[in-house]
């Protein structure tokens, strides 16, 4: 492999994010939390943020768009297009911020669900970021979101238990 190709591969790895979590909930419930508006609005924003608007056409080629509002009242719009949807298994979509009407750098977000002892393993991959700083910022945001997802799944799973 050439030096240029090695540098390119290293740069790509530097701009990729992967996070895995295991939730004490069945895959079907985790998938619903990933794809149903009423659930998304409760977890898919960092701590302290709200999500007053979220819409999506969860099918290949369908668009999605959400607005997160920061504690200081600033709106942050994000959206994309679904590339792959496999019920209870996988969701792949594009992800780009839309600030002041200008669509930002687009990444590919892949969320995979697998059976795990006691529940479901979720693996989130997002790439390729424009910079390591952007990747790191998303790492913090996604980890806060996944903390909220864990709480939502615990509550939802308890409500559905016999």
Secondary structure, DSSP 4 states (H G I P E B T S, - for coil): --HHHHHHHHHHHHT-EEEEEEESS-HHHHHHHHH-HHHHHHHSS-TT-EEEEEEE--STT-EEEEEEE-TTS-EEEEEEEEEEEETTTEEEEEEEEEETTEEEEEEEEEEEEEEETTEEEEEEEEE--SSHHHHHHHHHHHHHHHHHHHHHHHHHHHHH--
